[in-house]
Every structure is written in C-alpha cells, then in structure tokens.
C-alpha cells in the first residue's frame, strides 16, 4: 500500500510540472489511422521540411502552439483545409512520395542561379528498372522542357566532370551528406547552384521503382523535371499544376508558374 501511495505521489508531481508535459496528438490525429500514426513521425516531418524550427524544446510551454502553427502552415502550402490537426487528408499528403528538399525556410540566398548559359550534364549511375536508353531519353526531354523558358543550353557529356551529375543511388551515398530513405518516401533530391562539389547534382533513390512512361512506378522524366528545377535554382512551389510542388505528380511538362519563375530567374 505504501509503495502504491509513493507511485501515485510521484506521478502527480510529474504531471503537474510543465517540464514533464508532452504533446499528445489530438483526437483527430488519433482517429486518422489505426496504429496511431505509427508510420508517420509528424514532428520530424515538420522539422525536416522547414515548417518548424529544429531547435525548439519539446518541453517548452508553447511547443503545442508552435506545432499547431506548423501543421497549419503545411496545410496552407498543400492547399488543404487548415485545421491545425493531422486529420486523414493531412496525413495522406505527408505520406505521399516526394522530393527531399525543404518546402520553406531554404537556407540559400534568393535568385541563386548559374552564371553560364551552357550547362553540361552526365548520368553517372543508371537504374536497372528500365533500359539505359529510356533513362537517357526521359532526362533529355526533361532538360528540354527547361531549356526554352530559361534560354539555357543543356548538353550531355559521356566523360569528365559535368556541371550537373545525375546518379541513381541508395541509402548513404558519399560524398553526399543526405541519406536516402528507401521505397515510398523521398524519391530524389538535388542541390542548388553553388561552388560546392555537389552543386547542381541530382540523386534519385534507386530503392524506388522507375518507369519510362507507363506502368506502376515513378516516371523518370517527371522526377527529373522536378529535380532539374532545383539544380537551376528554383525552390518548391505551392501553386497547383506546378512541377515544383513537393510531392511526386507524374507530370512531364512545366506548369505556367514554373515557366514564369524560371524566366524571372534567368532573365
């Protein structure tokens, strides 16, 4: 009996102290899926893609408020109903295959771009999902989409160091510092123009399944079209119909806002 009393006394002290308070998902989040959202770490997602700062103490008094604001910011970016709760619609949006780049809070200066008009590229490592010729054609077509409005010239080289190097890789892939995470999550990531050795490079996650134009999987051309946008200096866009939205869409042509943005960047 004494032991039970001590346990209850400690528990009362813990729950009354803000230091020990934790943020629990709302009822809407709990109902969103069986398993209590166990396949989605909402807080990590919000931090990873720029919706919430990564230096916020989870024990702080206003953590729940900051988390709710971050969820609302995500919902606005994805044109969802703004509730501040991870309902089913929000959860589905977070679980969609997507680009690994941040949506907001990009730590790069605005209007960063290449100071050259002729850009070389090379496919360093291919996927085994489709013939190499299909991969080359899909990527060539993606560069061609950007060539018109940007007024840039893209040339594939077979050897030597290209400005944009493209690889199909998995997991840890040095010298890149950003591991890929396996099937169904991040499809690819890229690097903005800079003076770094990885500047402009594009890394496809080869744990994903790729197709040329039909079948079950990610279209190489669609993923390439999006990532090339980053390689040229564009960030993510919240405009529906834009190839630069964060999630994989399957589209293989630029949207009106993509054209406007790249023209403005390279004007």
C-alpha positions as CSV (number, residue, x, y, z in Angstrom):
1,X,0.0,0.0,0.0
2,X,2.9,2.4,0.9
3,X,4.5,1.6,-2.5
4,X,1.3,2.4,-4.4
5,X,1.0,5.7,-2.5
6,X,4.6,6.7,-3.4
7,X,4.0,5.9,-7.1
8,X,0.8,8.0,-7.1
9,X,2.5,10.9,-5.4
10,X,5.4,10.9,-7.9
11,X,3.0,10.7,-10.8
12,X,1.0,13.7,-9.5
13,X,4.2,15.7,-9.2
14,X,5.4,14.7,-12.7
15,X,2.1,15.6,-14.5
16,X,1.8,18.9,-12.6
17,X,5.3,20.0,-13.7
18,X,5.4,21.6,-17.2
19,X,8.9,20.2,-17.7
20,X,7.5,16.7,-17.9
21,X,4.5,17.6,-20.1
22,X,4.4,16.0,-23.5
23,X,2.5,16.9,-26.7
24,X,-0.1,14.3,-27.4
25,X,-1.8,14.1,-30.8
26,X,-5.3,15.4,-30.9
27,X,-8.3,13.2,-31.2
28,X,-8.5,13.9,-34.9
29,X,-4.9,12.6,-35.2
30,X,-5.6,9.5,-33.2
31,X,-8.6,8.7,-35.4
32,X,-6.7,9.4,-38.6
33,X,-5.4,5.9,-38.9
34,X,-5.1,2.6,-36.9
35,X,-1.7,2.4,-35.3
36,X,-1.8,5.9,-34.0
37,X,0.1,7.4,-37.0
38,X,2.9,4.9,-36.2
39,X,4.1,5.1,-39.9
40,X,4.5,8.9,-39.8
41,X,6.5,11.0,-37.3
42,X,4.7,14.3,-37.8
43,X,7.1,16.4,-35.7
44,X,10.2,15.1,-37.6
45,X,8.4,15.7,-40.9
46,X,7.6,19.3,-40.0
47,X,11.2,20.0,-38.9
48,X,12.7,18.2,-41.9
49,X,10.8,20.2,-44.5
50,X,11.1,23.6,-42.8
51,X,7.7,24.1,-41.2
52,X,9.1,24.0,-37.7
53,X,12.5,25.0,-36.3
54,X,14.7,22.1,-35.2
55,X,15.9,23.9,-32.0
56,X,12.5,24.1,-30.3
57,X,12.4,22.4,-26.9
58,X,9.6,19.9,-26.8
59,X,9.2,20.6,-23.1
60,X,8.6,24.3,-23.6
61,X,5.2,25.7,-22.6
62,X,4.4,26.9,-26.1
63,X,5.5,23.8,-28.0
64,X,2.0,22.6,-28.7
65,X,1.1,26.0,-30.1
66,X,4.2,26.1,-32.3
67,X,3.4,22.6,-33.5
68,X,-0.2,23.5,-34.4
69,X,1.0,26.6,-36.3
70,X,3.5,24.4,-38.2
71,X,0.7,22.0,-39.2
72,X,-1.4,24.9,-40.4
73,X,1.5,26.2,-42.4
74,X,1.9,22.8,-44.0
75,X,-1.9,22.6,-44.8
76,X,-1.8,26.1,-46.4
77,X,1.2,25.1,-48.5
78,X,-0.6,22.0,-49.7
79,X,-3.9,23.7,-50.2
80,X,-5.6,21.6,-47.6
81,X,-8.3,22.5,-45.1
82,X,-6.5,24.5,-42.4
83,X,-7.3,22.8,-39.0
84,X,-4.0,22.6,-37.2
85,X,-4.7,18.9,-36.7
86,X,-3.2,15.9,-38.6
87,X,-6.5,14.6,-40.0
88,X,-6.7,12.0,-42.7
89,X,-6.3,14.4,-45.5
90,X,-3.2,16.0,-44.0
91,X,-1.7,12.6,-43.1
92,X,-2.2,11.4,-46.7
93,X,-0.4,14.5,-48.0
94,X,2.5,13.9,-45.6
95,X,2.8,10.2,-46.7
96,X,3.0,10.9,-50.5
97,X,6.3,10.2,-52.2
98,X,8.1,13.5,-52.5
99,X,11.3,15.4,-53.1
100,X,13.8,15.5,-50.2
101,X,14.3,19.3,-50.4
102,X,12.7,21.6,-47.9
103,X,9.4,23.3,-48.7
104,X,10.1,26.6,-46.9
105,X,13.0,28.0,-44.9
106,X,15.6,27.3,-47.6
107,X,19.0,28.3,-46.3
108,X,20.1,29.7,-49.7
109,X,20.1,33.2,-51.0
110,X,17.3,34.2,-53.3
111,X,17.9,34.4,-57.0
112,X,20.8,31.9,-56.9
113,X,21.5,30.7,-60.4
114,X,24.2,29.6,-62.8
115,X,26.3,32.3,-64.3
116,X,26.7,30.4,-67.5
117,X,24.4,29.8,-70.5
118,X,25.7,26.4,-71.5
119,X,25.3,23.6,-68.9
120,X,26.6,20.1,-69.2
121,X,25.1,17.1,-67.5
122,X,26.1,13.4,-67.2
123,X,24.3,10.3,-66.0
124,X,26.9,8.8,-63.7
125,X,24.9,5.8,-62.5
126,X,21.7,4.3,-64.0
127,X,18.7,2.5,-62.5
128,X,18.2,-1.1,-63.5
129,X,14.5,-0.7,-63.7
130,X,14.3,0.5,-67.3
131,X,16.8,0.4,-70.3
132,X,19.5,3.0,-70.1
133,X,18.4,4.4,-73.4
134,X,14.9,5.1,-71.9
135,X,16.6,6.9,-68.9
136,X,18.7,9.0,-71.2
137,X,15.7,10.0,-73.3
138,X,13.5,10.8,-70.3
139,X,16.2,13.0,-68.8
140,X,17.0,14.7,-72.1
141,X,13.3,15.5,-72.5
142,X,13.2,17.0,-69.0
143,X,16.1,19.3,-69.7
144,X,14.5,20.3,-73.0
145,X,11.4,21.5,-71.1
146,X,13.5,23.9,-69.0
147,X,15.7,24.9,-72.0
148,X,13.0,27.0,-73.7
149,X,11.9,29.4,-70.9
150,X,15.3,29.6,-69.3
151,X,17.2,30.2,-72.6
152,X,19.9,27.8,-71.3
153,X,21.6,25.1,-73.4
154,X,22.0,21.6,-71.9
155,X,24.5,19.2,-73.3
156,X,25.0,15.6,-72.2
157,X,28.7,14.6,-71.9
158,X,30.0,11.0,-71.7
159,X,33.1,11.6,-69.7
160,X,34.7,14.2,-67.4
161,X,33.1,16.3,-64.8
162,X,29.7,17.8,-65.8
163,X,28.0,20.8,-64.2
164,X,25.0,18.6,-63.2
165,X,25.8,15.0,-62.4
166,X,22.9,12.5,-62.1
167,X,23.0,9.3,-60.2
168,X,20.6,6.5,-59.1
169,X,21.8,5.6,-55.6
170,X,20.5,4.2,-52.3
171,X,20.9,4.9,-48.6
172,X,24.2,6.6,-47.7
173,X,26.0,7.7,-50.8
174,X,29.1,9.7,-50.0
175,X,30.2,12.4,-50.5
176,X,26.5,13.5,-50.2
177,X,25.6,14.1,-46.6
178,X,21.9,13.4,-47.0
179,X,21.0,9.6,-47.0
180,X,18.0,8.4,-49.0
181,X,15.3,6.6,-47.1
182,X,14.1,3.6,-49.1
183,X,10.9,3.0,-51.1
184,X,7.8,5.1,-50.8
185,X,9.2,8.2,-49.2
186,X,11.8,10.6,-50.6
187,X,12.1,9.9,-54.4
188,X,15.1,12.1,-55.1
189,X,16.9,15.3,-54.0
190,X,19.1,17.8,-55.7
191,X,21.5,20.7,-55.0
192,X,21.2,24.3,-55.8
193,X,23.8,26.1,-57.9
194,X,26.9,26.9,-55.8
195,X,30.6,26.4,-55.7
196,X,30.4,23.1,-53.7
197,X,31.4,19.8,-55.4
198,X,27.8,18.5,-55.3
199,X,26.4,21.8,-56.8
200,X,23.6,21.1,-59.2
201,X,23.8,17.3,-58.7
202,X,20.7,15.1,-58.7
203,X,20.3,11.9,-56.7
204,X,17.5,9.5,-57.5
205,X,16.6,6.9,-54.8
206,X,17.1,3.7,-56.6
207,X,15.1,1.8,-53.9
208,X,12.1,3.3,-55.7
209,X,10.6,1.7,-58.8
210,X,11.0,3.7,-62.0
211,X,9.2,3.5,-65.3
212,X,9.7,5.4,-68.6
213,X,6.1,6.5,-69.3
214,X,3.7,3.7,-68.3
215,X,3.4,1.1,-65.6
216,X,3.5,1.1,-61.8
217,X,6.2,3.3,-60.5
218,X,7.7,6.8,-60.7
219,X,8.3,8.3,-64.2
220,X,12.0,9.1,-64.5
221,X,11.1,12.1,-66.7
222,X,8.7,13.5,-64.1
223,X,11.2,13.2,-61.2
224,X,14.0,14.6,-63.4
225,X,11.9,17.5,-64.4
226,X,11.3,18.5,-60.8
227,X,14.8,18.0,-59.6
228,X,16.3,19.9,-62.5
229,X,14.3,22.8,-61.4
230,X,16.2,22.7,-58.1
231,X,19.5,22.3,-59.9
232,X,18.7,25.5,-61.8
233,X,17.9,27.4,-58.6
234,X,14.2,27.0,-58.0
235,X,12.7,26.2,-54.6
236,X,9.4,24.4,-54.0
237,X,6.2,26.0,-55.1
238,X,2.7,25.8,-53.6
239,X,1.0,26.5,-56.9
240,X,-1.2,23.6,-58.1
241,X,-0.2,22.4,-61.5
242,X,3.4,23.3,-61.0
243,X,6.1,20.6,-61.4
244,X,7.8,22.3,-58.4
245,X,5.2,21.2,-55.8
246,X,7.0,19.0,-53.3
247,X,5.1,15.7,-53.9
248,X,5.5,13.5,-56.9
249,X,2.8,14.2,-59.5
250,X,3.8,12.2,-62.6
251,X,3.5,15.2,-64.9
252,X,6.2,15.7,-67.5
253,X,5.6,19.2,-68.6
254,X,6.1,22.6,-66.9
255,X,3.2,24.4,-65.4
256,X,2.6,28.1,-66.1
257,X,4.1,29.2,-62.8
258,X,7.2,27.1,-63.4
259,X,7.7,28.9,-66.7
260,X,7.2,32.3,-65.1
261,X,9.6,31.6,-62.2
262,X,12.4,30.2,-64.4
263,X,12.1,33.2,-66.8
264,X,12.3,35.6,-64.0
265,X,15.3,33.8,-62.6
266,X,17.3,33.8,-65.8
267,X,16.0,37.0,-67.3
